[in-house]
Amino acid sequence: LQKPAQLKTFFQVQLSNLGSKQRYFSLTGHTHSLNFSKIPNQLWLVEKNDADYQLYLYQPETGNKRFYFKSKEPFTVISEDPDMALLLLFNNKQIKLLDHNRETLIDISDVNQKIGFSTFSQTRGEVLFTEKIGDTWHVQSFDVKTKLQKRLLKGFLLLLPWQQQFIAADEKGQFYLLDDQFQVVKQLC
């Protein structure tokens, strides 16, 4: 009898301690996604088994995995907070916040919101994300403690924390440097 060949998927990921170098990984067909982790030499690995999707912290050098979370629905890790206690997930057309120490999952957006980019802010306890309302992009913040959304800006489809400021991109592809109060400091390239 011949065993069927096991499917392999290739992923290109940048590890936190390798600067700008890219690494390629070949993993079994059960792998759903592989994402950057701030923990040196580790990655966030999502695998699908028969019943659900499981999240692991994966060490590619040793092959060791540590289980963190499972869901019946597929999901992907988007970002990790600066203290590494919270993860942003994209699940069922929503942004969700996973506190992997408490094993709780909090909805940040709902299924009716058209979400673009999302990330943690530099201040603890806030998630920034973009949402398209009609034909216009808006930047929203989500306060982790109060679980409330607040609109910060209009006309930007990307907002990234950078040092104590922000890099923003508008709908035309123009980039701007914003101060910590979201005021334009200067137009970039």
Secondary structure, 3 states (H helix, E strand, C coil): CCCCCCCEEEEEECCCCCCCCCEEEEEECCEEEEEECCCCCCEEEEEECCCCEEEEEEECCCCEEEEEEEECCCEEEEEECCCCCEEEEEECCEEEEEECCCCEEEECCCCCCEEEEEEECCCCCEEEEEEEECCEEEEEEEECCCCEEEEEEECEEEEEEECCEEEEEECCCCEEEECCCCCEEEEEC
